[in-house]
């Protein structure tokens, strides 16, 4: 646990230095997924002998983290600092650098540690718990599919200049206003089930609970909802479409 904490601190310290030099704290979003990949492999190689569940967990985290890294890298490449971090920089004034260190980088480092607890906490059951393992694989597969398809649909929508200023309300976005965030939370519930199958403690449930709460109440849904609030048709879209968990849309009023 200490090794993982030291590694995560060093990782975010390096990102803080790079973001400060570039005057772009959005770098922390780009490299968020890769941090989990690094933690997963660190835990895999420092806990021998490896188990099937742990190897599977490591490979799945790698697939998820690399996909997220490439997605955000492509989305943010060549663009100015994300509006959230630009607003922080302006509001913090001459304290922008130390506050970014604490409230952006170290905060996200702490969150990465908490979310990674399913990989970090001691585990290693003598026998794999197959029902949990299979359930975890199925939940992870559903989550990564939801996240990937949702991102692809949004990317295709944004490429069309005729959609500028409008809302995506088709595909998965017809059933939830944030399919990519729902998919990401689902991924971590699947990973937690796989960790449980390898003997992880029940209280490692803080991992999927933390990422779900973060996406639903802090850095995921709220700022995007606020940004979309003034777009034409958003009130009606919000009235008939589930905010997070997919569900059939309500009938138009």
Secondary structure, 3 states (H helix, E strand, C coil): CHHHHHHHHHHHHHHHHHHHHHCCCCHHHHCHHHHHHHHHHHHHHHCCCCCHHHHHHHHHHHHHHHHHHHHHHHHHCCCCCCHHHHHHHHHHHHHHHHHHHHHHHHHHHHHHHHHCHHHHCCCCCCCCCHHHHHHHHHHHHHHHHHHHHHHHHHHHHHHCHHHCCCCCCCHHHHCCCCHHHHHHHHHHHHHHHHHHHCCCCHHHHHHHHHHHHHHHHHCCHHHHHHHHCCCCCHHHHHHHCCCCCCCCCCCCC
